[in-house]
C-alpha cells in the first residue's frame, strides 16, 4: 500500500527562532497586529510504500527522526494518509 | 477569540524542487528505498485574535497569500483551530 506522509519539523519550545521573531516583529507595521507567536518550520511530504499503516508510520517516523529533524533542537510531527495500493495513482 | 493557524507553504506542482529531489536521491543509499516523491516546504504556525472563525480564517489566508507564500511559484494550505478567548492561556 502507498501512504502519503507529512512531517512537520519545528524548533523545540525554548529554542530561539530568529526567523519567526523577525516576521512577528514586522507584522504590525504590515497591518497584521492581530497575529502573534509566529513560528517557522519545515514541512516534508513524501510517499511511502509499506505493507500496512503501522509499518508505514514506523518507517516515516524513523526517517523523520534520523534524517529530517535534528532531535537536539527540533521536534517532528507525523501525519499519515493511506493512498491505496502501489501503482494505483496516475 | 484566539485561534491557532498552521500555514503550510509548498511549491506548486511542476515547479522544480531541488531540495526535495536531492533528499529523494540520497534516501535509497541511506536505507529508505520505500520512500518517493519527497517535497520540501515551509510551515508557519501563529496565533490570531479574531471575533469569529470566519474572520480568523480570512485574516490568516490574507497573511499567507500576501506575506508568507510567493503565489507565483508556491501554494499555501491553512488549518485553523480555536484556542479560546484571548488571554485564556498562560
Backbone of each chain as nested JSON, in Angstrom:
{
  "chains": [
    {"id": "A", "residues": [
      {"number": 1, "name": "UNK", "atoms": {"N": [0.837, -1.206, 0.0], "CA": [0.0, 0.0, 0.0], "C": [0.869, 1.253, 0.0]}},
      {"number": 2, "name": "UNK", "atoms": {"N": [0.386, 2.277, -0.662], "CA": [1.098, 3.543, -0.62], "C": [0.448, 4.449, 0.428]}},
      {"number": 3, "name": "UNK", "atoms": {"N": [1.28, 5.173, 1.125], "CA": [0.805, 6.147, 2.1], "C": [1.45, 7.496, 1.805]}},
      {"number": 4, "name": "UNK", "atoms": {"N": [0.731, 8.556, 2.093], "CA": [1.316, 9.896, 1.991], "C": [1.639, 10.344, 3.409]}},
      {"number": 5, "name": "UNK", "atoms": {"N": [2.878, 10.733, 3.636], "CA": [3.284, 11.199, 4.959], "C": [3.573, 12.686, 4.895]}},
      {"number": 6, "name": "UNK", "atoms": {"N": [3.187, 13.379, 5.936], "CA": [3.569, 14.783, 6.077], "C": [4.298, 14.91, 7.396]}},
      {"number": 7, "name": "UNK", "atoms": {"N": [5.542, 15.33, 7.341], "CA": [6.333, 15.505, 8.553], "C": [6.602, 16.99, 8.731]}},
      {"number": 8, "name": "UNK", "atoms": {"N": [6.172, 17.473, 9.869], "CA": [6.255, 18.88, 10.174], "C": [7.375, 19.023, 11.217]}},
      {"number": 9, "name": "UNK", "atoms": {"N": [8.477, 19.671, 10.84], "CA": [9.629, 19.799, 11.73], "C": [9.7, 21.227, 12.236]}},
      {"number": 10, "name": "UNK", "atoms": {"N": [9.681, 21.39, 13.563], "CA": [9.839, 22.747, 14.085], "C": [10.729, 22.75, 15.314]}},
      {"number": 11, "name": "UNK", "atoms": {"N": [11.184, 23.935, 15.675], "CA": [12.093, 24.045, 16.81], "C": [11.374, 23.679, 18.105]}},
      {"number": 12, "name": "UNK", "atoms": {"N": [12.1, 23.064, 19.015], "CA": [11.528, 22.748, 20.322], "C": [11.226, 24.032, 21.068]}},
      {"number": 13, "name": "UNK", "atoms": {"N": [10.237, 23.993, 21.975], "CA": [9.945, 25.195, 22.764], "C": [11.202, 25.62, 23.516]}},
      {"number": 14, "name": "UNK", "atoms": {"N": [11.482, 26.912, 23.515], "CA": [12.641, 27.417, 24.234], "C": [13.854, 27.63, 23.352]}},
      {"number": 15, "name": "UNK", "atoms": {"N": [13.842, 27.027, 22.15], "CA": [14.955, 27.243, 21.222], "C": [14.643, 28.515, 20.419]}},
      {"number": 16, "name": "UNK", "atoms": {"N": [15.606, 29.413, 20.336], "CA": [15.373, 30.698, 19.662], "C": [15.011, 30.49, 18.187]}},
      {"number": 17, "name": "UNK", "atoms": {"N": [14.001, 31.2, 17.729], "CA": [13.536, 31.109, 16.358], "C": [13.634, 32.5, 15.732]}},
      {"number": 18, "name": "UNK", "atoms": {"N": [14.824, 32.892, 15.286], "CA": [15.021, 34.261, 14.791], "C": [14.164, 34.586, 13.571]}},
      {"number": 19, "name": "UNK", "atoms": {"N": [13.914, 33.588, 12.715], "CA": [13.116, 33.844, 11.517], "C": [11.671, 34.185, 11.927]}},
      {"number": 20, "name": "UNK", "atoms": {"N": [11.117, 33.373, 12.823], "CA": [9.762, 33.648, 13.315], "C": [9.693, 34.988, 14.034]}},
      {"number": 21, "name": "UNK", "atoms": {"N": [10.706, 35.285, 14.848], "CA": [10.71, 36.54, 15.61], "C": [10.766, 37.743, 14.677]}},
      {"number": 22, "name": "UNK", "atoms": {"N": [11.537, 37.629, 13.6], "CA": [11.642, 38.731, 12.641], "C": [10.297, 38.969, 11.948]}},
      {"number": 23, "name": "UNK", "atoms": {"N": [9.65, 37.881, 11.53], "CA": [8.33, 38.031, 10.896], "C": [7.354, 38.651, 11.889]}},
      {"number": 24, "name": "UNK", "atoms": {"N": [7.343, 38.143, 13.133], "CA": [6.408, 38.655, 14.142], "C": [6.612, 40.148, 14.374]}},
      {"number": 25, "name": "UNK", "atoms": {"N": [7.888, 40.574, 14.374], "CA": [8.183, 41.975, 14.617], "C": [7.716, 42.861, 13.457]}},
      {"number": 26, "name": "UNK", "atoms": {"N": [7.746, 42.325, 12.249], "CA": [7.375, 43.117, 11.078], "C": [5.86, 43.2, 10.882]}},
      {"number": 27, "name": "UNK", "atoms": {"N": [5.119, 42.21, 11.374], "CA": [3.694, 42.127, 11.043], "C": [2.845, 43.335, 11.433]}},
      {"number": 28, "name": "UNK", "atoms": {"N": [2.992, 43.909, 12.645], "CA": [2.12, 45.048, 12.981], "C": [2.227, 46.185, 11.969]}},
      {"number": 29, "name": "UNK", "atoms": {"N": [3.433, 46.468, 11.49], "CA": [3.614, 47.551, 10.524], "C": [3.011, 47.2, 9.167]}},
      {"number": 30, "name": "UNK", "atoms": {"N": [2.768, 45.917, 8.938], "CA": [2.214, 45.488, 7.652], "C": [0.701, 45.27, 7.745]}},
      {"number": 31, "name": "UNK", "atoms": {"N": [0.109, 45.677, 8.876], "CA": [-1.345, 45.595, 9.0], "C": [-1.851, 44.344, 9.691]}},
      {"number": 32, "name": "UNK", "atoms": {"N": [-0.951, 43.554, 10.275], "CA": [-1.397, 42.336, 10.955], "C": [-1.061, 42.396, 12.439]}},
      {"number": 33, "name": "UNK", "atoms": {"N": [-1.704, 43.326, 13.158], "CA": [-1.407, 43.432, 14.586], "C": [-2.214, 42.43, 15.409]}},
      {"number": 34, "name": "UNK", "atoms": {"N": [-3.017, 41.602, 14.75], "CA": [-3.791, 40.583, 15.461], "C": [-3.088, 39.22, 15.453]}},
      {"number": 35, "name": "UNK", "atoms": {"N": [-1.851, 39.206, 14.955], "CA": [-1.119, 37.945, 14.864], "C": [0.034, 37.94, 15.852]}},
      {"number": 36, "name": "UNK", "atoms": {"N": [0.247, 36.812, 16.525], "CA": [1.4, 36.733, 17.426], "C": [1.909, 35.288, 17.501]}},
      {"number": 37, "name": "UNK", "atoms": {"N": [3.013, 35.107, 18.194], "CA": [3.608, 33.769, 18.359], "C": [3.931, 33.104, 17.023]}},
      {"number": 38, "name": "UNK", "atoms": {"N": [4.55, 33.846, 16.124], "CA": [4.892, 33.274, 14.817], "C": [6.065, 32.309, 14.965]}},
      {"number": 39, "name": "UNK", "atoms": {"N": [5.929, 31.143, 14.389], "CA": [6.973, 30.128, 14.444], "C": [7.163, 29.539, 13.043]}},
      {"number": 40, "name": "UNK", "atoms": {"N": [8.39, 29.403, 12.605], "CA": [8.642, 28.911, 11.258], "C": [9.32, 27.551, 11.314]}},
      {"number": 41, "name": "UNK", "atoms": {"N": [8.844, 26.625, 10.521], "CA": [9.463, 25.308, 10.473], "C": [9.512, 24.791, 9.048]}},
      {"number": 42, "name": "UNK", "atoms": {"N": [9.912, 23.54, 8.903], "CA": [9.936, 22.94, 7.578], "C": [8.906, 21.823, 7.506]}},
      {"number": 43, "name": "UNK", "atoms": {"N": [8.445, 21.57, 6.323], "CA": [7.411, 20.573, 6.136], "C": [7.841, 19.644, 5.008]}},
      {"number": 44, "name": "UNK", "atoms": {"N": [7.869, 18.357, 5.273], "CA": [8.261, 17.378, 4.261], "C": [7.053, 16.528, 3.912]}},
      {"number": 45, "name": "UNK", "atoms": {"N": [6.817, 16.355, 2.629], "CA": [5.767, 15.452, 2.167], "C": [6.402, 14.376, 1.328]}},
      {"number": 46, "name": "UNK", "atoms": {"N": [6.007, 13.149, 1.543], "CA": [6.54, 12.091, 0.688], "C": [5.586, 10.91, 0.677]}},
      {"number": 47, "name": "UNK", "atoms": {"N": [5.832, 10.017, -0.257], "CA": [5.042, 8.797, -0.333], "C": [5.889, 7.658, 0.175]}},
      {"number": 48, "name": "UNK", "atoms": {"N": [5.229, 6.721, 0.844], "CA": [5.971, 5.602, 1.399], "C": [5.205, 4.32, 1.1]}},
      {"number": 49, "name": "UNK", "atoms": {"N": [5.946, 3.318, 0.671], "CA": [5.35, 2.046, 0.281], "C": [5.538, 1.074, 1.437]}},
      {"number": 50, "name": "UNK", "atoms": {"N": [4.443, 0.58, 2.029], "CA": [4.561, -0.325, 3.17], "C": [3.388, -1.293, 3.172]}},
      {"number": 51, "name": "UNK", "atoms": {"N": [3.569, -2.401, 3.88], "CA": [2.538, -3.443, 3.905], "C": [1.285, -2.961, 4.638]}},
      {"number": 52, "name": "UNK", "atoms": {"N": [1.455, -2.221, 5.704], "CA": [0.294, -1.743, 6.449], "C": [0.617, -0.398, 7.095]}},
      {"number": 53, "name": "UNK", "atoms": {"N": [-0.387, 0.181, 7.73], "CA": [-0.226, 1.526, 8.255], "C": [0.796, 1.598, 9.388]}},
      {"number": 54, "name": "UNK", "atoms": {"N": [0.819, 0.568, 10.249], "CA": [1.76, 0.595, 11.376], "C": [3.201, 0.625, 10.867]}},
      {"number": 55, "name": "UNK", "atoms": {"N": [3.476, -0.193, 9.829], "CA": [4.832, -0.225, 9.257], "C": [5.171, 1.121, 8.622]}},
      {"number": 56, "name": "UNK", "atoms": {"N": [4.23, 1.668, 7.867], "CA": [4.471, 2.958, 7.216], "C": [4.764, 4.027, 8.258]}},
      {"number": 57, "name": "UNK", "atoms": {"N": [3.991, 4.014, 9.328], "CA": [4.167, 5.02, 10.384], "C": [5.559, 4.886, 11.016]}},
      {"number": 58, "name": "UNK", "atoms": {"N": [5.959, 3.632, 11.273], "CA": [7.263, 3.38, 11.884], "C": [8.398, 3.849, 10.97]}},
      {"number": 59, "name": "UNK", "atoms": {"N": [8.284, 3.521, 9.677], "CA": [9.321, 3.91, 8.711], "C": [9.394, 5.427, 8.574]}},
      {"number": 60, "name": "UNK", "atoms": {"N": [8.226, 6.078, 8.512], "CA": [8.211, 7.531, 8.337], "C": [8.781, 8.206, 9.584]}},
      {"number": 61, "name": "UNK", "atoms": {"N": [8.465, 7.648, 10.752], "CA": [8.98, 8.228, 11.992], "C": [10.505, 8.074, 12.063]}},
      {"number": 62, "name": "UNK", "atoms": {"N": [10.987, 6.89, 11.673], "CA": [12.444, 6.644, 11.623], "C": [13.123, 7.671, 10.725]}},
      {"number": 63, "name": "UNK", "atoms": {"N": [12.552, 7.834, 9.531], "CA": [13.123, 8.77, 8.559], "C": [13.143, 10.182, 9.137]}},
      {"number": 64, "name": "UNK", "atoms": {"N": [12.029, 10.578, 9.745], "CA": [11.936, 11.928, 10.302], "C": [12.981, 12.129, 11.393]}},
      {"number": 65, "name": "UNK", "atoms": {"N": [13.095, 11.14, 12.285], "CA": [13.985, 11.324, 13.427], "C": [15.455, 11.185, 13.051]}},
      {"number": 66, "name": "UNK", "atoms": {"N": [15.747, 10.324, 12.064], "CA": [17.153, 10.127, 11.702], "C": [17.662, 11.161, 10.72]}},
      {"number": 67, "name": "UNK", "atoms": {"N": [16.807, 11.579, 9.784], "CA": [17.33, 12.377, 8.674], "C": [16.677, 13.736, 8.476]}},
      {"number": 68, "name": "UNK", "atoms": {"N": [15.428, 13.901, 8.852], "CA": [14.763, 15.16, 8.521], "C": [14.839, 16.191, 9.641]}},
      {"number": 69, "name": "UNK", "atoms": {"N": [14.88, 15.741, 10.88], "CA": [14.936, 16.674, 12.002], "C": [16.248, 16.507, 12.754]}},
      {"number": 70, "name": "UNK", "atoms": {"N": [16.664, 17.559, 13.387], "CA": [17.791, 17.49, 14.308], "C": [17.196, 17.354, 15.708]}},
      {"number": 71, "name": "UNK", "atoms": {"N": [17.225, 16.149, 16.278], "CA": [16.491, 15.923, 17.526], "C": [16.975, 16.748, 18.718]}},
      {"number": 72, "name": "UNK", "atoms": {"N": [18.166, 17.311, 18.605], "CA": [18.674, 18.131, 19.708], "C": [17.844, 19.417, 19.844]}},
      {"number": 73, "name": "UNK", "atoms": {"N": [17.494, 20.009, 18.706], "CA": [16.78, 21.282, 18.774], "C": [15.4, 21.254, 18.115]}},
      {"number": 74, "name": "UNK", "atoms": {"N": [15.094, 20.169, 17.419], "CA": [13.822, 20.152, 16.682], "C": [12.929, 18.994, 17.106]}},
      {"number": 75, "name": "UNK", "atoms": {"N": [11.628, 19.22, 16.945], "CA": [10.672, 18.141, 17.164], "C": [9.91, 17.926, 15.868]}},
      {"number": 76, "name": "UNK", "atoms": {"N": [9.442, 16.704, 15.666], "CA": [8.722, 16.462, 14.425], "C": [7.357, 15.848, 14.726]}},
      {"number": 77, "name": "UNK", "atoms": {"N": [6.458, 16.065, 13.799], "CA": [5.082, 15.615, 13.955], "C": [4.726, 14.924, 12.651]}},
      {"number": 78, "name": "UNK", "atoms": {"N": [4.115, 13.767, 12.747], "CA": [3.83, 12.975, 11.547], "C": [2.341, 12.837, 11.322]}},
      {"number": 79, "name": "UNK", "atoms": {"N": [1.92, 13.048, 10.069], "CA": [0.54, 12.743, 9.673], "C": [0.615, 11.775, 8.516]}},
      {"number": 80, "name": "UNK", "atoms": {"N": [-0.195, 10.732, 8.582], "CA": [-0.125, 9.687, 7.561], "C": [-1.513, 9.468, 6.964]}},
      {"number": 81, "name": "UNK", "atoms": {"N": [-1.576, 9.376, 5.643], "CA": [-2.849, 9.124, 4.96], "C": [-2.654, 7.98, 3.987]}},
      {"number": 82, "name": "UNK", "atoms": {"N": [-3.576, 7.03, 3.984], "CA": [-3.479, 5.919, 3.035], "C": [-3.84, 6.413, 1.644]}},
      {"number": 83, "name": "UNK", "atoms": {"N": [-3.101, 5.912, 0.648], "CA": [-3.31, 6.377, -0.721], "C": [-3.849, 5.247, -1.589]}},
      {"number": 84, "name": "UNK", "atoms": {"N": [-3.766, 4.005, -1.101], "CA": [-4.209, 2.859, -1.902], "C": [-3.025, 2.01, -2.328]}},
      {"number": 85, "name": "UNK", "atoms": {"N": [-3.288, 0.922, -3.064], "CA": [-2.224, 0.017, -3.491], "C": [-1.179, 0.746, -4.335]}},
      {"number": 86, "name": "UNK", "atoms": {"N": [0.069, 0.277, -4.284], "CA": [1.148, 0.88, -5.076], "C": [0.767, 0.808, -6.549]}},
      {"number": 87, "name": "UNK", "atoms": {"N": [1.029, 1.877, -7.268], "CA": [0.73, 1.899, -8.694], "C": [-0.725, 2.229, -8.982]}},
      {"number": 88, "name": "UNK", "atoms": {"N": [-1.475, 2.597, -7.944], "CA": [-2.882, 2.918, -8.08], "C": [-3.071, 4.313, -8.654]}},
      {"number": 89, "name": "UNK", "atoms": {"N": [-1.998, 5.11, -8.57], "CA": [-2.11, 6.515, -8.971], "C": [-1.609, 6.743, -10.385]}},
      {"number": 90, "name": "UNK", "atoms": {"N": [-2.094, 7.786, -11.028], "CA": [-1.58, 8.11, -12.375], "C": [-0.094, 8.414, -12.333]}}
    ]},
    {"id": "B", "residues": [
      {"number": 1, "name": "UNK", "atoms": {"N": [-11.658, 35.917, 20.337], "CA": [-11.2, 34.533, 20.455], "C": [-9.821, 34.383, 19.828]}},
      {"number": 2, "name": "UNK", "atoms": {"N": [-9.033, 33.489, 20.419], "CA": [-7.733, 33.205, 19.816], "C": [-7.846, 31.93, 18.982]}},
      {"number": 3, "name": "UNK", "atoms": {"N": [-7.168, 31.938, 17.876], "CA": [-7.109, 30.766, 17.017], "C": [-5.647, 30.449, 16.731]}},
      {"number": 4, "name": "UNK", "atoms": {"N": [-5.342, 29.172, 16.58], "CA": [-4.004, 28.781, 16.144], "C": [-4.092, 28.443, 14.661]}},
      {"number": 5, "name": "UNK", "atoms": {"N": [-3.255, 29.066, 13.857], "CA": [-3.251, 28.797, 12.425], "C": [-1.969, 28.081, 12.056]}},
      {"number": 6, "name": "UNK", "atoms": {"N": [-2.089, 27.137, 11.146], "CA": [-0.909, 26.497, 10.576], "C": [-0.982, 26.681, 9.073]}},
      {"number": 7, "name": "UNK", "atoms": {"N": [0.003, 27.344, 8.526], "CA": [0.042, 27.582, 7.094], "C": [1.214, 26.792, 6.521]}},
      {"number": 8, "name": "UNK", "atoms": {"N": [0.867, 25.936, 5.592], "CA": [1.833, 25.031, 5.005], "C": [2.09, 25.565, 3.585]}},
      {"number": 9, "name": "UNK", "atoms": {"N": [3.301, 26.032, 3.332], "CA": [3.621, 26.621, 2.031], "C": [4.499, 25.657, 1.254]}},
      {"number": 10, "name": "UNK", "atoms": {"N": [4.056, 25.278, 0.074], "CA": [4.926, 24.416, -0.739], "C": [4.873, 24.825, -2.204]}},
      {"number": 11, "name": "UNK", "atoms": {"N": [5.854, 24.346, -2.948], "CA": [5.937, 24.705, -4.362], "C": [4.755, 24.144, -5.13]}},
      {"number": 12, "name": "UNK", "atoms": {"N": [4.3, 24.891, -6.126], "CA": [3.221, 24.398, -6.975], "C": [3.714, 23.198, -7.774]}},
      {"number": 13, "name": "UNK", "atoms": {"N": [2.77, 22.303, -8.148], "CA": [3.179, 21.16, -8.974], "C": [3.831, 21.673, -10.257]}},
      {"number": 14, "name": "UNK", "atoms": {"N": [4.932, 21.058, -10.64], "CA": [5.62, 21.457, -11.861], "C": [6.779, 22.4, -11.629]}},
      {"number": 15, "name": "UNK", "atoms": {"N": [6.84, 23.024, -10.433], "CA": [7.97, 23.896, -10.127], "C": [9.082, 23.021, -9.544]}},
      {"number": 16, "name": "UNK", "atoms": {"N": [10.292, 23.186, -10.058], "CA": [11.403, 22.332, -9.629], "C": [11.672, 22.498, -8.134]}},
      {"number": 17, "name": "UNK", "atoms": {"N": [11.874, 21.379, -7.442], "CA": [12.136, 21.382, -6.005], "C": [13.486, 20.693, -5.784]}},
      {"number": 18, "name": "UNK", "atoms": {"N": [14.585, 21.433, -5.974], "CA": [15.91, 20.801, -5.904], "C": [16.221, 20.214, -4.529]}},
      {"number": 19, "name": "UNK", "atoms": {"N": [15.704, 20.827, -3.47], "CA": [15.979, 20.302, -2.126], "C": [15.313, 18.929, -1.969]}},
      {"number": 20, "name": "UNK", "atoms": {"N": [14.031, 18.857, -2.352], "CA": [13.316, 17.578, -2.284], "C": [13.971, 16.529, -3.156]}},
      {"number": 21, "name": "UNK", "atoms": {"N": [14.381, 16.939, -4.369], "CA": [14.996, 15.985, -5.3], "C": [16.306, 15.451, -4.741]}},
      {"number": 22, "name": "UNK", "atoms": {"N": [17.076, 16.315, -4.082], "CA": [18.36, 15.885, -3.511], "C": [18.129, 14.877, -2.378]}},
      {"number": 23, "name": "UNK", "atoms": {"N": [17.142, 15.162, -1.519], "CA": [16.827, 14.218, -0.438], "C": [16.365, 12.893, -1.035]}},
      {"number": 24, "name": "UNK", "atoms": {"N": [15.462, 12.966, -2.017], "CA": [14.924, 11.74, -2.624], "C": [16.048, 10.894, -3.221]}},
      {"number": 25, "name": "UNK", "atoms": {"N": [17.04, 11.56, -3.832], "CA": [18.138, 10.834, -4.471], "C": [19.031, 10.163, -3.435]}},
      {"number": 26, "name": "UNK", "atoms": {"N": [19.14, 10.784, -2.267], "CA": [20.03, 10.234, -1.237], "C": [19.378, 9.093, -0.45]}},
      {"number": 27, "name": "UNK", "atoms": {"N": [18.061, 9.079, -0.368], "CA": [17.391, 8.148, 0.54], "C": [17.681, 6.657, 0.3]}},
      {"number": 28, "name": "UNK", "atoms": {"N": [17.674, 6.161, -0.948], "CA": [17.917, 4.72, -1.123], "C": [19.243, 4.278, -0.504]}},
      {"number": 29, "name": "UNK", "atoms": {"N": [20.284, 5.102, -0.656], "CA": [21.586, 4.733, -0.098], "C": [21.578, 4.779, 1.427]}},
      {"number": 30, "name": "UNK", "atoms": {"N": [20.601, 5.453, 2.003], "CA": [20.522, 5.579, 3.458], "C": [19.526, 4.579, 4.045]}},
      {"number": 31, "name": "UNK", "atoms": {"N": [19.055, 3.663, 3.218], "CA": [18.183, 2.605, 3.717], "C": [16.698, 2.893, 3.58]}},
      {"number": 32, "name": "UNK", "atoms": {"N": [16.347, 3.938, 2.848], "CA": [14.92, 4.241, 2.685], "C": [14.515, 4.155, 1.216]}},
      {"number": 33, "name": "UNK", "atoms": {"N": [14.576, 2.924, 0.656], "CA": [14.216, 2.796, -0.748], "C": [12.695, 2.675, -0.943]}},
      {"number": 34, "name": "UNK", "atoms": {"N": [11.943, 2.731, 0.163], "CA": [10.483, 2.668, 0.059], "C": [9.845, 4.067, 0.043]}},
      {"number": 35, "name": "UNK", "atoms": {"N": [10.685, 5.089, -0.017], "CA": [10.173, 6.461, 0.022], "C": [10.346, 7.117, -1.345]}},
      {"number": 36, "name": "UNK", "atoms": {"N": [9.347, 7.859, -1.79], "CA": [9.499, 8.589, -3.059], "C": [8.668, 9.864, -3.038]}},
      {"number": 37, "name": "UNK", "atoms": {"N": [8.817, 10.669, -4.074], "CA": [8.063, 11.924, -4.195], "C": [8.293, 12.86, -3.005]}},
      {"number": 38, "name": "UNK", "atoms": {"N": [9.548, 13.025, -2.618], "CA": [9.855, 13.908, -1.495], "C": [9.695, 15.372, -1.913]}},
      {"number": 39, "name": "UNK", "atoms": {"N": [8.992, 16.114, -1.113], "CA": [8.772, 17.53, -1.395], "C": [9.024, 18.313, -0.103]}},
      {"number": 40, "name": "UNK", "atoms": {"N": [9.75, 19.409, -0.202], "CA": [10.075, 20.187, 0.989], "C": [9.393, 21.549, 0.928]}},
      {"number": 41, "name": "UNK", "atoms": {"N": [8.787, 21.939, 2.033], "CA": [8.143, 23.256, 2.087], "C": [8.391, 23.911, 3.427]}},
      {"number": 42, "name": "UNK", "atoms": {"N": [7.726, 25.044, 3.646], "CA": [7.846, 25.705, 4.932], "C": [6.506, 25.666, 5.642]}},
      {"number": 43, "name": "UNK", "atoms": {"N": [6.575, 25.729, 6.955], "CA": [5.373, 25.633, 7.75], "C": [5.386, 26.782, 8.765]}},
      {"number": 44, "name": "UNK", "atoms": {"N": [4.333, 27.562, 8.772], "CA": [4.226, 28.686, 9.702], "C": [3.113, 28.393, 10.692]}},
      {"number": 45, "name": "UNK", "atoms": {"N": [3.397, 28.598, 11.953], "CA": [2.372, 28.487, 12.981], "C": [2.259, 29.817, 13.672]}},
      {"number": 46, "name": "UNK", "atoms": {"N": [1.042, 30.277, 13.905], "CA": [0.889, 31.52, 14.648], "C": [-0.478, 31.562, 15.303]}},
      {"number": 47, "name": "UNK", "atoms": {"N": [-0.619, 32.5, 16.222], "CA": [-1.905, 32.714, 16.86], "C": [-2.526, 33.96, 16.273]}},
      {"number": 48, "name": "UNK", "atoms": {"N": [-3.846, 33.943, 16.151], "CA": [-4.522, 35.087, 15.569], "C": [-5.751, 35.4, 16.422]}},
      {"number": 49, "name": "UNK", "atoms": {"N": [-5.922, 36.675, 16.687], "CA": [-7.015, 37.134, 17.542], "C": [-8.132, 37.657, 16.64]}},
      {"number": 50, "name": "UNK", "atoms": {"N": [-9.312, 37.042, 16.69], "CA": [-10.404, 37.466, 15.805], "C": [-11.737, 37.216, 16.486]}},
      {"number": 51, "name": "UNK", "atoms": {"N": [-12.767, 37.903, 16.013], "CA": [-14.095, 37.802, 16.628], "C": [-14.695, 36.417, 16.412]}},
      {"number": 52, "name": "UNK", "atoms": {"N": [-14.496, 35.862, 15.245], "CA": [-15.056, 34.536, 14.976], "C": [-14.165, 33.772, 14.003]}},
      {"number": 53, "name": "UNK", "atoms": {"N": [-14.535, 32.543, 13.748], "CA": [-13.67, 31.688, 12.949], "C": [-13.552, 32.165, 11.497]}},
      {"number": 54, "name": "UNK", "atoms": {"N": [-14.66, 32.665, 10.934], "CA": [-14.628, 33.114, 9.535], "C": [-13.635, 34.271, 9.375]}},
      {"number": 55, "name": "UNK", "atoms": {"N": [-13.659, 35.217, 10.332], "CA": [-12.728, 36.349, 10.281], "C": [-11.286, 35.864, 10.42]}},
      {"number": 56, "name": "UNK", "atoms": {"N": [-11.061, 34.976, 11.376], "CA": [-9.711, 34.464, 11.6], "C": [-9.192, 33.782, 10.338]}},
      {"number": 57, "name": "UNK", "atoms": {"N": [-10.065, 32.996, 9.711], "CA": [-9.66, 32.274, 8.508], "C": [-9.294, 33.255, 7.383]}},
      {"number": 58, "name": "UNK", "atoms": {"N": [-10.127, 34.295, 7.245], "CA": [-9.895, 35.298, 6.207], "C": [-8.575, 36.031, 6.435]}},
      {"number": 59, "name": "UNK", "atoms": {"N": [-8.327, 36.432, 7.698], "CA": [-7.094, 37.146, 8.041], "C": [-5.869, 36.253, 7.814]}},
      {"number": 60, "name": "UNK", "atoms": {"N": [-5.973, 35.001, 8.241], "CA": [-4.833, 34.09, 8.106], "C": [-4.549, 33.824, 6.629]}},
      {"number": 61, "name": "UNK", "atoms": {"N": [-5.611, 33.702, 5.831], "CA": [-5.43, 33.453, 4.408], "C": [-4.776, 34.672, 3.734]}},
      {"number": 62, "name": "UNK", "atoms": {"N": [-5.24, 35.88, 4.111], "CA": [-4.632, 37.118, 3.608], "C": [-3.141, 37.153, 3.903]}},
      {"number": 63, "name": "UNK", "atoms": {"N": [-2.82, 36.879, 5.169], "CA": [-1.423, 36.903, 5.602], "C": [-0.602, 35.898, 4.79]}},
      {"number": 64, "name": "UNK", "atoms": {"N": [-1.148, 34.681, 4.645], "CA": [-0.43, 33.64, 3.918], "C": [-0.194, 34.064, 2.478]}},
      {"number": 65, "name": "UNK", "atoms": {"N": [-1.231, 34.585, 1.832], "CA": [-1.112, 34.897, 0.407], "C": [-0.284, 36.148, 0.152]}},
      {"number": 66, "name": "UNK", "atoms": {"N": [-0.356, 37.12, 1.069], "CA": [0.38, 38.363, 0.852], "C": [1.822, 38.287, 1.294]}},
      {"number": 67, "name": "UNK", "atoms": {"N": [2.075, 37.585, 2.407], "CA": [3.407, 37.695, 3.003], "C": [4.163, 36.377, 3.186]}},
      {"number": 68, "name": "UNK", "atoms": {"N": [3.462, 35.281, 3.335], "CA": [4.188, 34.049, 3.659], "C": [4.533, 33.22, 2.424]}},
      {"number": 69, "name": "UNK", "atoms": {"N": [3.685, 33.281, 1.411], "CA": [3.949, 32.494, 0.201], "C": [4.199, 33.421, -0.976]}},
      {"number": 70, "name": "UNK", "atoms": {"N": [4.942, 32.936, -1.931], "CA": [5.099, 33.63, -3.206], "C": [4.096, 32.98, -4.163]}},
      {"number": 71, "name": "UNK", "atoms": {"N": [2.975, 33.661, -4.445], "CA": [1.888, 32.998, -5.19], "C": [2.268, 32.585, -6.607]}},
      {"number": 72, "name": "UNK", "atoms": {"N": [3.359, 33.143, -7.121], "CA": [3.77, 32.766, -8.473], "C": [4.237, 31.307, -8.513]}},
      {"number": 73, "name": "UNK", "atoms": {"N": [4.975, 30.893, -7.488], "CA": [5.522, 29.535, -7.518], "C": [5.059, 28.663, -6.352]}},
      {"number": 74, "name": "UNK", "atoms": {"N": [4.378, 29.281, -5.375], "CA": [4.016, 28.499, -4.187], "C": [2.509, 28.476, -3.949]}},
      {"number": 75, "name": "UNK", "atoms": {"N": [2.058, 27.403, -3.313], "CA": [0.665, 27.343, -2.885], "C": [0.656, 27.174, -1.373]}},
      {"number": 76, "name": "UNK", "atoms": {"N": [-0.408, 27.658, -0.749], "CA": [-0.449, 27.528, 0.707], "C": [-1.74, 26.853, 1.138]}},
      {"number": 77, "name": "UNK", "atoms": {"N": [-1.663, 26.229, 2.281], "CA": [-2.78, 25.467, 2.812], "C": [-2.942, 25.904, 4.256]}},
      {"number": 78, "name": "UNK", "atoms": {"N": [-4.152, 26.175, 4.67], "CA": [-4.389, 26.721, 6.008], "C": [-5.172, 25.74, 6.867]}},
      {"number": 79, "name": "UNK", "atoms": {"N": [-4.715, 25.542, 8.1], "CA": [-5.506, 24.799, 9.088], "C": [-5.7, 25.703, 10.283]}},
      {"number": 80, "name": "UNK", "atoms": {"N": [-6.925, 25.765, 10.782], "CA": [-7.233, 26.698, 11.863], "C": [-7.871, 25.926, 13.025]}},
      {"number": 81, "name": "UNK", "atoms": {"N": [-7.43, 26.214, 14.237], "CA": [-8.001, 25.576, 15.421], "C": [-8.347, 26.657, 16.427]}},
      {"number": 82, "name": "UNK", "atoms": {"N": [-9.524, 26.567, 17.016], "CA": [-9.898, 27.554, 18.036], "C": [-9.14, 27.264, 19.322]}},
      {"number": 83, "name": "UNK", "atoms": {"N": [-8.708, 28.326, 19.983], "CA": [-7.89, 28.173, 21.191], "C": [-8.652, 28.681, 22.416]}},
      {"number": 84, "name": "UNK", "atoms": {"N": [-9.715, 29.442, 22.208], "CA": [-10.473, 30.012, 23.326], "C": [-10.296, 31.518, 23.381]}},
      {"number": 85, "name": "UNK", "atoms": {"N": [-10.951, 32.178, 24.354], "CA": [-10.875, 33.638, 24.465], "C": [-9.444, 34.123, 24.633]}},
      {"number": 86, "name": "UNK", "atoms": {"N": [-9.159, 35.335, 24.142], "CA": [-7.827, 35.921, 24.277], "C": [-7.48, 36.019, 25.756]}},
      {"number": 87, "name": "UNK", "atoms": {"N": [-6.251, 35.695, 26.088], "CA": [-5.834, 35.782, 27.479], "C": [-6.219, 34.559, 28.288]}},
      {"number": 88, "name": "UNK", "atoms": {"N": [-6.778, 33.552, 27.606], "CA": [-7.21, 32.33, 28.259], "C": [-6.026, 31.436, 28.584]}},
      {"number": 89, "name": "UNK", "atoms": {"N": [-4.915, 31.702, 27.882], "CA": [-3.749, 30.837, 28.015], "C": [-2.727, 31.411, 28.97]}},
      {"number": 90, "name": "UNK", "atoms": {"N": [-1.919, 30.563, 29.575], "CA": [-0.851, 31.074, 30.445], "C": [0.126, 31.932, 29.655]}}
    ]}
  ]
}
